[in-house]
Amino acid sequence: MSYNSNNIFNKIVNKQISTNICAENNSFICVKDINPKANYHFLFISKHNIKDFNTSVNFDDLHSLILEVCTNNNIQDYQIITNVGSYQEIPHLHFHLLSNN
């Protein structure tokens, strides 16, 4: 699956689709997943046109944004998931944070 900049995550990042933004920085935007798989289910979406985790990226901004969202929601136990290849439904770099805190 090749990268298509006309995907839903790119539309969220470019604010072409209305959504509640939980947090953002220069590289990532965080929103709540519309189909949560846990009590807390956030999506951290790259603001850059990057297909998946196999592309080299500096993840300092992701790390700081995850810590900010966890602090703001009193989340201490969580898992981070990203998908690549056939596991990826939308070919745009994003991460799921799930917690049942």
C-alpha positions, 0 to 999 in steps of 0.5 A: 500500500503506497502513501496517499496524502488524501487520507483521513489522518492527513485531513485531521492534521490539516483541520479539514475534518472537525475533531477534538484535539487533545494535544499537539506539538510541531510533529504530532497531533493527539485525538481520541479514537472514535472506536475506542478499544480501552477506557482511554484510547488516543491516536498520535498522528504524525503531522508529516506525510509519512507512511509508517514506522519504517521511515526514519523519524525523530520521535522526541516530539512523540515522546513528550506529547505522550507524556503530556497526555498521560499526565493530563489524564492521570494515566500511568499504565498504558501500551503504545501500538503502531502498525506496519504493512498489512496490519496498517488500515490507514497508511499514515504514521500514527500510534495508539495509546491504550489504557484502562486506568 
